[in-house]
């Protein structure tokens, strides 16, 4: 079996939101503390990969004792999904090699622009991340793990979800074209963004995520990329059977 750890389940601001004193931001329930969304996967054979590497990654890596990264899958290039790329340099020292980063053409172009110092000769100081950018156009493998990119839309931006075995992981989607839907059908474990209750122009809201789960019919659905609109203990009681709010540190298995 493969293992998935939710490193973060929050939206771009995280939860608590700085300066906010709402009941969720002031909650003492650790399930209401949401770092920026990312997952860590360890296969049954021991292959370890990340999906997204946001600005909270250093803390996440220490908390969950991440000691190896075989590859990093990028869903898209917004700050809350790539802001931790500089932390890769510590793993370069540890692993003594470059780390492969995978994404679509748009995401990789933005990484080159935002992290330009990585790709040109500059003073190194404490070192620079050493990464190999891999433009994804079709299925590929990281060791024994087969990775299937799922084309989805984030507002107007083409981004990726990923299918790995019986897992489909989708964040920041507002539209899933039929081509992408075909790659999700049959999944047993669906992880999908559900930003808030109200409609949003670039993300699924709760109702849209629930409708999608009803169409896909996975065994379990976990909701991520959550704002401070949701109080975990109270609002979990309103969800249909088999659908759950994910929370930071939650570990689930999939085949």
TARA-V122959 format. One record per residue. N is the residue number from 1. RES is the residue in one letter. PHI is phi in degrees with one decimal (NA if undefined). Layout:
# TARA-V122959
N_RES_PHI, N_RES_PHI
This chain:
# TARA-V122959
1_X_NA, 2_X_-97.7, 3_X_-119.2, 4_X_-118.4, 5_X_-114.3, 6_X_-79.0, 7_X_-74.1, 8_X_-157.7, 9_X_-130.6, 10_X_-95.6, 11_X_-84.4, 12_X_-62.1, 13_X_-87.1, 14_X_70.2, 15_X_-136.7, 16_X_-68.5, 17_X_-81.0, 18_X_-53.4, 19_X_85.7, 20_X_-88.9, 21_X_-122.7, 22_X_-70.5, 23_X_-64.3, 24_X_-75.4, 25_X_-64.8, 26_X_-95.3, 27_X_-64.2, 28_X_-92.3, 29_X_-75.0, 30_X_-60.0, 31_X_-71.6, 32_X_-94.2, 33_X_-97.2, 34_X_-121.7, 35_X_-75.6, 36_X_-64.2, 37_X_-66.1, 38_X_-167.8, 39_X_-130.9, 40_X_-120.5, 41_X_-119.2, 42_X_-122.0, 43_X_-73.7, 44_X_-61.2, 45_X_-90.3, 46_X_98.9, 47_X_-73.8, 48_X_-119.5, 49_X_-135.1, 50_X_-108.9, 51_X_-115.1, 52_X_71.7, 53_X_-145.0, 54_X_-83.2, 55_X_-67.4, 56_X_-92.0, 57_X_-61.7, 58_X_-57.1, 59_X_-63.5, 60_X_-61.6, 61_X_-63.0, 62_X_-70.3, 63_X_-64.3, 64_X_-104.2, 65_X_53.0, 66_X_-77.3, 67_X_-113.1, 68_X_-160.0, 69_X_-134.6, 70_X_-74.8, 71_X_-168.6, 72_X_-124.4, 73_X_-94.4, 74_X_-104.8, 75_X_-78.3, 76_X_-167.7, 77_X_-103.8, 78_X_-71.6, 79_X_-53.9, 80_X_-71.8, 81_X_-118.3, 82_X_-129.9, 83_X_-63.5, 84_X_-98.3, 85_X_-60.4, 86_X_-63.1, 87_X_-67.0, 88_X_-60.0, 89_X_-59.1, 90_X_-65.9, 91_X_-77.4, 92_X_-60.5, 93_X_-63.9, 94_X_-67.5, 95_X_-91.2, 96_X_60.3, 97_X_-166.3, 98_X_-70.0, 99_X_-113.8, 100_X_-77.6, 101_X_-119.1, 102_X_-120.5, 103_X_-173.4, 104_X_-82.6, 105_X_-58.8, 106_X_-62.8, 107_X_-65.0, 108_X_-68.1, 109_X_-62.1, 110_X_-69.1, 111_X_-60.8, 112_X_-60.9, 113_X_-74.0, 114_X_-74.9, 115_X_-115.8, 116_X_-57.2, 117_X_-61.7, 118_X_-65.7, 119_X_-104.3, 120_X_-132.3, 121_X_-74.4, 122_X_-139.6, 123_X_-62.1, 124_X_-84.6, 125_X_59.2, 126_X_-81.9, 127_X_104.5, 128_X_-121.5, 129_X_-59.4, 130_X_-114.9, 131_X_-130.1, 132_X_-109.3, 133_X_-86.4, 134_X_-122.0, 135_X_-79.1, 136_X_-94.2, 137_X_-126.4, 138_X_-156.5, 139_X_-56.1, 140_X_-150.2, 141_X_-120.5, 142_X_-113.8, 143_X_51.7, 144_X_-87.5, 145_X_-85.3, 146_X_-85.6, 147_X_-113.7, 148_X_-113.1, 149_X_-72.4, 150_X_-116.5, 151_X_-77.5, 152_X_-133.5, 153_X_-117.8, 154_X_-112.8, 155_X_73.3, 156_X_-122.7, 157_X_-96.0, 158_X_-76.0, 159_X_-131.0, 160_X_-115.6, 161_X_-103.2, 162_X_-138.8, 163_X_-110.8, 164_X_-132.3, 165_X_59.1, 166_X_-89.1, 167_X_-98.5, 168_X_-119.4, 169_X_-116.9, 170_X_-135.6, 171_X_-134.2, 172_X_66.6, 173_X_-86.1, 174_X_-121.7, 175_X_-143.3, 176_X_-119.7, 177_X_-62.0, 178_X_-58.1, 179_X_-59.4, 180_X_-71.9, 181_X_-59.6, 182_X_-61.0, 183_X_-82.4, 184_X_-94.4, 185_X_-54.4, 186_X_92.8, 187_X_-68.5, 188_X_-92.6, 189_X_-125.3, 190_X_-107.0, 191_X_-114.8, 192_X_-141.7, 193_X_-73.9, 194_X_-146.0, 195_X_-51.7, 196_X_-162.1, 197_X_-79.1, 198_X_-74.2, 199_X_-62.1, 200_X_-141.0, 201_X_-71.7, 202_X_-126.3, 203_X_-138.3, 204_X_-64.0, 205_X_-91.9, 206_X_-61.8, 207_X_-59.3, 208_X_-65.9, 209_X_-65.8, 210_X_-64.4, 211_X_-64.2, 212_X_-63.2, 213_X_-60.5, 214_X_-64.5, 215_X_-72.9, 216_X_-73.6, 217_X_59.3, 218_X_-72.8, 219_X_-67.7, 220_X_-141.1, 221_X_-124.6, 222_X_-116.5, 223_X_-95.7, 224_X_-134.3, 225_X_56.3, 226_X_-95.0, 227_X_-87.3, 228_X_-84.5, 229_X_-77.8, 230_X_-113.2, 231_X_-94.3, 232_X_-54.4, 233_X_-62.3, 234_X_-69.7, 235_X_-79.8, 236_X_-60.6, 237_X_-68.5, 238_X_-91.3, 239_X_-82.6, 240_X_-63.8, 241_X_-59.2, 242_X_85.7, 243_X_-120.8, 244_X_-138.8, 245_X_-76.8, 246_X_-71.0, 247_X_-143.9, 248_X_-58.4, 249_X_93.6, 250_X_-61.4, 251_X_-119.4, 252_X_-132.8, 253_X_-108.9, 254_X_-152.2, 255_X_-106.7
